[in-house]
Amino acid sequence: MLKKLLQSALIGLCTAAVVLALLPLFQGNSNLFSRQNDDLQVVSYASAVRIASPAVVNVYNQSLQASSLDRGLSDNGLSNNEVRVNNLGSGVIMRADGYILTNRHVISNADQIVVALQNGQIYQAGLVGSDSLTDLAVLKIQAENLPTIPQNKQRRVSVGDVVLAIGNPYNLGQSVSQGIISATGRSALGEIGRQNFIQTDASINRGNSGGALINTAGELIGINTLSIGKDSSEIAEGLSFAIPINIVNDVLKKIIQDGRVIRGYFGVESQIFYNNEDQLGLNQRGVLVTAVAPNGPAYQAGILQGDLIVRFNSKAVNSPTDLLQIISDTRPGTVVEVQVERLGQLLNLPVTIAEYPTVG
């Protein structure tokens, strides 16, 4: 019994000695097991926003109306006008010399377009041109050395990437919403559905249209354009869309050059990419023609519904989207050779590309 008591006492003394030896360490760092907040890693996109936000502007679509108090002329001979904001949106400074991109629907039917920069400067903008098919418009303000958002053409946009939408929702002032890329290559979204939208769940509300969609490096990847369900009784959460930067840059270049976008027109419809072994045992790949526009270039060349477009002007056809882009980039009046498969036979048909009809 005495031996057990001595062993217990010895263990207790050893434990006390260890505690006394470590006590200064605990006193010197009372947060040994509870780290200071400053030591915690915080996930933040502040640097990306800091890079991109100065180049995102507020856009106001205004109309001039005769004053309700005096519809005639004032004492100085000038008409008394009231300014009414018809629509609001956002825009992105694309060039330091004052070229700004926004959505066409933001500035539609405007008597006056006003652009407000984030540094407080306000400019009246001129409309360089617009494109109904992509819902893009190019504005110009008289300013120099403006901030722009960097772009990285080598960086691939992938589903799952974190993205930030910057704009002016409901005229509250510049705001940032965060989401991920839900899909790429989205099309068939109604009248403006020919392009390949980036789909995201970042919130896009009234006033965000024309604003910037950026990645977490602060690089511009698209122009925000619409959100399904915002203007209807049907509520659709997390379905927002942006126009990819490659399309944006192409439209910007063409509008600055020609005042409008000149596209080639072929006159067929298809959403189907065909890949199958044909009657000759060949593994044919191409776009299946589902409809032919009456009196269009394809119709006049003899292309029929059900034909499989295999090659277009010596280029292999990889998808309906690729074919659409090739046609769009072909200058109107150009004669191209289109190879189609029909009932197991390969036919080469010359087609004169027309200009895509103006919409609206």
Stockholm file with secondary structure:
# STOCKHOLM 1.0

chainA/1-360         MLKKLLQSALIGLCTAAVVLALLPLFQGNSNLFSRQNDDLQVVSYASAVRIASPAVVNVYNQSLQASSLDRGLSDNGLSNNEVRVNNLGSGVIMRADGYILTNRHVISNADQIVVALQNGQIYQAGLVGSDSLTDLAVLKIQAENLPTIPQNKQRRVSVGDVVLAIGNPYNLGQSVSQGIISATGRSALGEIGRQNFIQTDASINRGNSGGALINTAGELIGINTLSIGKDSSEIAEGLSFAIPINIVNDVLKKIIQDGRVIRGYFGVESQIFYNNEDQLGLNQRGVLVTAVAPNGPAYQAGILQGDLIVRFNSKAVNSPTDLLQIISDTRPGTVVEVQVERLGQLLNLPVTIAEYPTVG
#=GR chainA/1-360 SS CHHHHHHHHHHHHHHHHHHHHHHHHHHHCTTSSSCCGGGSCCCCCHHHHHHHGGGEEEEEEEEEEECSSCSSBCTTSCBCEEEEEEEEEEEEECSTTSEEEEEHHHHTTCSEEEEECTTSCEEEEEEEEEETTTTEEEEECSCSSCCCCCCCTTSCCCTTCEEEEEECGGGSCSEEEEEEEEEEEECCCSTTTTSCEEEECSCCCTTTTTCEEEETTSCEEEEEEEETTTTSSSCCTTCEEEEEHHHHHHHHHHHHHHSSCCCEECCEECCCEEEEECTTSCEEEEEECCEECTTSHHHHHTCCTTCEEEEETTEECCCHHHHHHHHHTSCTTCEEEEEEEETTEEEEEEEECEECCCCC
#=GC SS_cons         CHHHHHHHHHHHHHHHHHHHHHHHHHHHCTTSSSCCGGGSCCCCCHHHHHHHGGGEEEEEEEEEEECSSCSSBCTTSCBCEEEEEEEEEEEEECSTTSEEEEEHHHHTTCSEEEEECTTSCEEEEEEEEEETTTTEEEEECSCSSCCCCCCCTTSCCCTTCEEEEEECGGGSCSEEEEEEEEEEEECCCSTTTTSCEEEECSCCCTTTTTCEEEETTSCEEEEEEEETTTTSSSCCTTCEEEEEHHHHHHHHHHHHHHSSCCCEECCEECCCEEEEECTTSCEEEEEECCEECTTSHHHHHTCCTTCEEEEETTEECCCHHHHHHHHHTSCTTCEEEEEEEETTEEEEEEEECEECCCCC
//
